[in-house]
Amino acid sequence: MTSDQTGTAPFGGLPDASLSDAVRQVLPSARADLERLVRIPSVSADPDAAPHLWASAWEVAALLRRAGLPEVDVVTAAASRPAVLGRRPGPPGTPHVLLYAHHDVQPPGDAADWDSDPFTPAERDGRLYGRGTADDKAGVAVHLAALRTHADVLPVGVTVLVEGEEEIGSPALGDFLGAYRDWLRADVVVFAWGEPAVRAGAGGSIPFVTAYAGLFPDAEILITGVEDPDTRAHGANESLHLATFERACLAEALLLRDLGV
């Protein structure tokens, strides 16, 4: 789907230039949200970090509410870690889109291997360093930026799922999908920051993709994002290229606009 030479949107909504400007306006708040989340050590593999996982989930929920979702809750199923579900209906006749991300992170490992504190965001040479800056709290921030860009004229219906145990293989996934099937039904599923997930093979978000496709075979699943070989997700000095982050925010805002046929 492309714009015409005048830069108008193919299905209504903001034209490309206006949308780019709108994304730039929300980028500072999206980055602030990302940094706020990175400061929470939400390590799902560490039982002692359970309070941090809950704090992270509640913070994500608050951010989704501020981004315009009227229905938001922190939820669990069986023995799952806390996830966040938010929903907003779209204009009549438009598709419903499920935006997926996760707020849990890998353990930081040996602090001596990091050039700065893993849970204190630090910018160096155009990159933001810290555990979860890329995998996958950036995914949460991308969704927030896209929602804020469209504000009160969201062109599609949206459900946001931010999982809390992706980094340990989503052990309660079956129970979760069963418990919240009605909430999760969508025409299109978007996984932000797709490159790390694709490389994860049997790990990453692939179990969710497989399970969701089995539950809703008619849904279209899109894994989005841009390749960044210097991210070092799961390793020391994990980082996010800030220009790449801006492009991802714009790409998702454009995608939501263009899905609103």
N, C-alpha and C positions, 0 to 999 in steps of 0.2 A: 504494500500500500504506500503510495507516494503522494506528495503534494504536487499541485500544478505549478506553473512557472510564476504565478503571483504569490505563492507561498500560502495559499488558503488550505484549510484542513479538508481532507477528502470527505468526511462524514459530519461536518459541522464542528463546533467547539473551537478552541484556540488555534489560529494558524501557527505554522512552524516558528516564525520569528517571535511571536508573542509567547508561545509556549517556552521557548528557550529563555526569554527574559523572566518568565514566571519561575522557572527552575532556578535560575541564578538568584532570585530573590529569596527562595526558601533554603538555599544551600547552607547559609550560616546556621540556621536552626537545625537542619539535618545533621550537620557536623557536630554541633553542640550535643544533640541527642546521642550520637554515636559515642562521643567522648564520655558522656554520663554513663552509658551502658558499659563501656570498656572498664570503667573504674570499679564495677561490681564483679568480684571473682566467682562467677557462676560456673564452677567446674563440676559437671554432672558426675564425674567418676569419683569424686571425693565425698564420702558420706558426711564429713564434717562441714562441707560447704553447703549443706541443705538450706540453711537460713539465707545464704547469698543467692541461691537459685530462686527462692521465693521473693526476695527483694528485687531481683532482676525481672521476674515475671510481673510483679506489681508495677514496676517502673515502665515496662513495655506497655502494660494496659493503660497507664496514665497517659503515655505519649500517643497511643492510638486514639484515646478520647479527645485529646487536644488536636489531633489531626482530622477530627470530624466524624469519627465513627460513633453512632449513638448507642450501639449495643456492644459492650466489651465485658469480658469476664476472664478471670484466671481459673483454669479448670484442671482436673486430673481425671484419670480413669484407672481403676484397679490400683496398682502400686506405682503409677507413673510419676515422674517429676512434673512440676507445674508447667502447663502450657498456657498460652493466651489465645483467645478467640475473639474476634471483633467482626461486626457485620454492618453493612449499610446497603439498603436497596437502591437500585438504579432506576432510571427512567423506564416507563413501560415499553416492553418489546426489546430491551437491550439485554445482552448476555450477562451472566453472573460470573465473576472472575474470582478465583481463589489465589491469594498471594501467600506463598510459604516462605518462612525463614526459621532460624532457631536461635535462641538466646543463650544456650549453654556453650561452654568452651572446653578446650583441652587443658590439662594441667600445664602450668608454665615451664615445668622442668627446673633445672638448676638456674637460680637467679644470676649466678656468675657468668652464664652464657649470654645474658642480655646486656645490651649497652645502656639500657634504662629500665626502670621498674616496669614489669610486664603489665601491671594494672594501673599505670599512670600514663595516659596518652602523651606522646611526645612527637612533635613534628621535626623532621630533619630532611632537607633536600627534597621537598615536595612530597614526602611520604609521612603518613601517620603511623607511629609504632605503638604496639601494645597487643596483648592477647585478645583476640576476637575482633580486632580492627577490620580484618577481612572475612574471617570465617567464624561466625556469620553475622556478627552484629552490624556489619556493613549492609547485609541484606535487609535487616530490620530498618535501617536508616534510609535505604533506597525506597522501600515501601512508604515510609513516612513522607519522604520528599515528594513522591508521586501523588500521594493523597493530598498533601498541602498545595501542590501546584494547581490541582483542579478545584480544590476548595469546595464551594457549594454547588458547583456545576459538574460533579463527578459524572462522566459519561456512561458508566456501566455500574451494575451492582457489584459490590466487593465484599468478600469475606477474607479476613487475614488470620492465618494460623502461624503462630510463633511457638515452635516446639521447644521442650526443655530437656530432651535426652537424646538428641541426634548423635552427639559425640560418643555415646556408649551403645550405639546401634539400635536405638528406639525399641527397647525390650517390651514395652507395653503397647506397641503400635496397634496390634489387633484389637485389644480392648478399647483403645482410644477411638479408632475408626468406627467400631460398633456403637460406642456410646454417643458419638457426635456425628453420626452419618448424615442426619438432616441438615446440620449446620454446614457440613463440608461439601455438600452437593454443589457442583459448579459446571459451567460449560467449558471453561478454560482454567487451567492451573498454571501459575507462573512461579518458577523457582528463581529468585534473584541470586546473582553471583554464582552462575552455573558452572564456571570452569573448574573450581575445586571439587564440586560435587561430581562432575563427569569423571574426573581423574580418580575419584575414590573407589571406583569399581563396585564391589559388593557392599562397601560402606557408604559413608556420606549420606545423602538423601535418597539414594537409590532404593532402599527398602520401602520408603514412603511412596516413591513413584510407582513401584511394582504393585504394592498393596492398593494404592488408590486406583490405578488402572484396572485392577481386577474388580474393585467395588463399583466403579463408574466407567465402564468401557467406552462410553460415548464422549467422555470429556477429552478435550485437546490439552496435551501437556507440553508446556514450553519451558525449556531450561535456558535462562538468559544470563547475561553477564559478559565480561570481556577478559581475555587472557592477560595475566600479569605474572610472569615467571619469577618475579622477585618477591612475591607475597610471603613465602615461607610459612604458610599456614601449618599449624601444629608444631612448628619449630621455634627456636629462640629468634627474637627480633622479627616476629610476624609484623607485617606492615601493609598499609593500603596506599596506593598511589592516588593522590587527591584529584588529579585531573581525570583519572580513570573513574573515580567515584562520581564526579560530575557527569561524565558521559553516561554512566549507568543510570543515574537519576533521570536524565533527559530521555534515555531510551525507554524506560518504564513509563514515564509520563506520556510519551508518544504512543506507546503500545496501548495504554488504557484509552487514549483518545480515539485511536484507529479501530479499536474493538467496538466502540459505541456506534454501530451502524444505525 
